[in-house]
Amino acid sequence: MQMNVWKPNRHLNNALFGGLFLYIVGFLLGDDLLAWLFTRGGQVSFAQLSGEANAAYFCLTISIKGLLLWFYHRWAFKHGLEHITTAFSKKTAAVSIISLILFVILDFAFPGFKSNLMSTWNYFNRLYGLPLGLLNTVLQYIYYVFEGLTMIWIADAFQTAGETRWSKSIPFGGIALGLLWGSSHIFGKGWFTALTWALPFGLAVGALYVFDKKNFWTPFLFWMIFNVV
């Protein structure tokens, strides 16, 4: 009887630990602290950094997330925590098409509301010129890939934790992702952006993950379409 109680608790604790570990290392340390160091405690903006310094920031945060995900995958697999599937389903295709249409409409209705591939390229090219502008644009989108991967693995960890005790239909991963990843945007982009964009967007990523039965591609393509279009 004691063993039946202990095992779920251990599974729950491991899942919570994994989700928090991914968030703390991937975003609090790998983004916020790193950005604070590069901007000398917020005394300068990223726009004031050299192209080389900006590229170095991207390389470091990408490396941190890459190593983190590699380490976490091995640990989570060993403890039976990872439940991500990789089938490209009909739901994946439907969500991707709807997302593409939605974000195109959003760009036309609210110009400048969000960045996309062209605005990112124009921004870095204007700041640094062709070679470093192109390099930073490429690194920015490699960063988005690793940011999206980290978000989905966080959603998976907290979804596993929630399902250990409660319903499988509730997007626990999205709720946790919205609160944690969303709140971290307060430091760089302020309360308004964190509450009106990052928090609901994190919730959407986690909800799509549950909606398509823990399919990696559905939330990941939603995330990348948002950043590209």
C-alpha positions as CSV (number, residue, x, y, z in Angstrom):
1,M,0.0,0.0,0.0
2,Q,2.8,2.4,0.9
3,M,4.6,1.6,-2.4
4,N,1.5,2.5,-4.4
5,V,1.4,5.9,-2.8
6,W,5.2,6.5,-3.0
7,K,5.7,5.7,-6.6
8,P,3.1,8.3,-8.0
9,N,4.6,10.9,-5.6
10,R,8.1,10.2,-6.8
11,H,6.9,10.5,-10.4
12,L,5.1,13.7,-9.7
13,N,8.1,15.2,-7.9
14,N,10.4,14.2,-10.7
15,A,8.2,15.8,-13.3
16,L,7.9,19.0,-11.3
17,F,11.6,19.1,-10.8
18,G,12.2,18.5,-14.5
19,G,9.9,21.3,-15.6
20,L,11.4,23.8,-13.1
21,F,14.9,22.7,-14.0
22,L,14.2,23.4,-17.7
23,Y,12.7,26.7,-17.0
24,I,15.4,27.9,-14.6
25,V,18.3,26.9,-16.7
26,G,16.8,27.5,-20.1
27,F,15.2,30.8,-19.4
28,L,16.1,32.4,-16.1
29,L,19.8,31.6,-16.4
30,G,20.1,31.0,-20.2
31,D,18.2,34.1,-21.2
32,D,17.5,36.6,-18.5
33,L,20.8,36.4,-16.6
34,L,22.8,36.1,-19.8
35,A,21.0,39.2,-21.2
36,W,21.6,41.0,-17.9
37,L,25.3,40.3,-18.2
38,F,25.6,41.3,-21.8
39,T,23.8,44.6,-21.2
40,R,25.9,45.3,-18.1
41,G,23.0,45.0,-15.7
42,G,20.6,46.7,-18.1
43,Q,22.7,49.8,-18.6
44,V,22.7,49.4,-22.4
45,S,20.2,47.9,-24.8
46,F,20.9,45.1,-27.2
47,A,20.6,47.6,-30.0
48,Q,23.7,49.3,-28.6
49,L,25.8,46.1,-28.6
50,S,28.1,45.3,-31.5
51,G,27.0,42.7,-34.0
52,E,29.8,40.4,-32.7
53,A,28.5,40.8,-29.1
54,N,24.9,40.1,-30.2
55,A,26.0,37.0,-32.1
56,A,27.9,35.8,-29.1
57,Y,24.8,36.2,-27.0
58,F,22.8,34.1,-29.4
59,C,25.5,31.4,-29.6
60,L,25.7,31.1,-25.8
61,T,22.0,30.9,-25.2
62,I,21.5,28.4,-28.0
63,S,24.4,26.3,-26.6
64,I,22.9,26.4,-23.1
65,K,19.5,25.3,-24.4
66,G,21.0,22.6,-26.6
67,L,23.0,21.1,-23.8
68,L,20.1,21.4,-21.4
69,L,17.7,19.6,-23.7
70,W,20.3,16.8,-24.4
71,F,20.9,16.3,-20.6
72,Y,17.2,16.5,-19.8
73,H,16.2,14.1,-22.5
74,R,18.5,11.4,-21.1
75,W,17.4,12.0,-17.6
76,A,13.6,12.1,-18.4
77,F,13.8,9.0,-20.6
78,K,15.5,7.2,-17.7
79,H,12.8,8.2,-15.3
80,G,9.9,7.6,-17.7
81,L,8.9,11.2,-17.8
82,E,9.0,12.0,-21.5
83,H,5.8,11.4,-23.5
84,I,6.4,13.5,-26.7
85,T,5.3,11.9,-30.0
86,T,6.5,13.1,-33.4
87,A,3.8,12.0,-35.9
88,F,2.8,14.6,-38.4
89,S,-1.0,14.3,-38.0
90,K,-4.1,15.8,-39.6
91,K,-4.5,18.0,-36.6
92,T,-0.9,19.2,-37.1
93,A,-1.7,20.2,-40.7
94,A,-5.0,21.9,-39.8
95,V,-3.5,23.9,-36.9
96,S,-0.5,24.9,-39.1
97,I,-2.8,26.2,-42.0
98,I,-5.1,28.0,-39.5
99,S,-2.1,29.5,-37.8
100,L,-0.6,30.7,-41.1
101,I,-3.9,32.4,-42.1
102,L,-4.4,33.9,-38.6
103,F,-0.9,35.4,-38.4
104,V,-1.0,36.8,-41.9
105,I,-4.3,38.5,-41.0
106,L,-2.8,39.7,-37.8
107,D,0.1,41.3,-39.6
108,F,-2.2,43.1,-42.0
109,A,-4.6,44.2,-39.3
110,F,-1.9,45.3,-36.8
111,P,1.4,46.2,-38.6
112,G,4.4,46.0,-36.3
113,F,2.5,44.1,-33.7
114,K,5.0,41.3,-33.9
115,S,8.3,40.6,-35.6
116,N,8.7,38.3,-38.5
117,L,11.5,37.1,-40.7
118,M,11.6,40.2,-42.9
119,S,11.4,42.7,-40.0
120,T,14.1,40.8,-38.2
121,W,16.4,40.9,-41.2
122,N,15.7,44.6,-41.8
123,Y,16.4,45.3,-38.1
124,F,19.7,43.5,-38.0
125,N,20.8,44.7,-41.4
126,R,20.1,48.3,-40.4
127,L,22.1,47.9,-37.2
128,Y,25.1,45.9,-38.5
129,G,25.2,45.8,-42.3
130,L,25.1,42.7,-44.5
131,P,27.5,40.1,-43.0
132,L,26.7,40.6,-39.3
133,G,23.1,41.4,-40.1
134,L,22.6,38.1,-41.9
135,L,24.5,36.2,-39.2
136,N,22.4,37.6,-36.4
137,T,19.2,36.9,-38.4
138,V,20.1,33.3,-38.9
139,L,21.1,33.0,-35.2
140,Q,17.8,34.6,-34.1
141,Y,15.8,31.9,-35.9
142,I,18.1,29.1,-34.6
143,Y,17.4,30.6,-31.2
144,Y,13.6,30.4,-31.9
145,V,14.0,26.7,-32.7
146,F,15.7,26.0,-29.4
147,E,13.3,28.3,-27.5
148,G,10.4,26.4,-28.9
149,L,11.9,23.0,-28.1
150,T,12.5,24.1,-24.5
151,M,8.9,25.4,-24.2
152,I,7.5,22.1,-25.4
153,W,9.6,20.0,-23.1
154,I,8.6,22.3,-20.2
155,A,4.9,21.8,-21.2
156,D,5.5,18.0,-21.4
157,A,7.1,17.9,-17.9
158,F,4.3,19.8,-16.2
159,Q,1.6,18.0,-18.2
160,T,3.1,14.7,-16.8
161,A,3.0,16.1,-13.3
162,G,-0.6,17.2,-13.6
163,E,-1.8,14.0,-15.2
164,T,-0.2,12.0,-12.3
165,R,-2.8,13.4,-10.0
166,W,-5.6,14.9,-12.1
167,S,-7.3,14.8,-15.5
168,K,-5.4,14.3,-18.8
169,S,-7.7,16.7,-20.6
170,I,-6.5,19.8,-18.6
171,P,-3.5,21.6,-20.2
172,F,-1.4,21.7,-17.1
173,G,1.7,22.2,-19.2
174,G,0.2,25.2,-20.9
175,I,-0.8,26.8,-17.6
176,A,2.6,26.3,-16.2
177,L,4.3,27.5,-19.4
178,G,2.2,30.6,-19.5
179,L,2.8,31.5,-15.9
180,L,6.6,30.7,-15.9
181,W,7.7,31.5,-19.5
182,G,5.2,34.3,-19.8
183,S,6.2,36.0,-16.5
184,S,9.9,35.9,-17.5
185,H,9.1,38.4,-20.3
186,I,8.4,41.0,-17.6
187,F,12.2,41.5,-17.3
188,G,12.9,42.2,-20.9
189,K,9.5,43.5,-22.3
190,G,7.5,44.7,-19.4
191,W,4.2,43.7,-17.7
192,F,1.9,44.6,-20.6
193,T,3.7,42.3,-23.1
194,A,4.0,39.5,-20.5
195,L,0.3,39.6,-19.6
196,T,-1.3,40.3,-23.0
197,W,1.0,38.2,-25.2
198,A,3.5,35.9,-23.5
199,L,1.2,34.4,-20.9
200,P,-1.7,33.5,-23.3
201,F,0.8,32.4,-26.0
202,G,2.5,30.0,-23.6
203,L,-0.9,28.7,-22.6
204,A,-1.7,28.2,-26.3
205,V,1.5,26.2,-27.0
206,G,0.7,23.9,-24.0
207,A,-3.0,23.5,-25.0
208,L,-2.0,22.6,-28.6
209,Y,0.4,20.0,-27.2
210,V,-2.5,18.3,-25.3
211,F,-5.0,18.9,-28.2
212,D,-2.9,16.7,-30.6
213,K,-2.1,14.0,-28.0
214,K,1.3,15.3,-27.0
215,N,2.5,15.7,-30.6
216,F,5.6,17.8,-30.9
217,W,5.0,19.1,-34.4
218,T,1.7,20.9,-33.7
219,P,2.9,23.4,-31.0
220,F,6.3,23.7,-32.6
221,L,5.0,24.6,-36.1
222,F,2.5,27.0,-34.5
223,W,5.4,28.7,-32.7
224,M,7.7,28.9,-35.8
225,I,4.9,30.1,-38.1
226,F,4.2,32.9,-35.6
227,N,7.9,34.0,-35.7
228,V,8.4,33.6,-39.4
229,V,5.2,35.1,-40.9
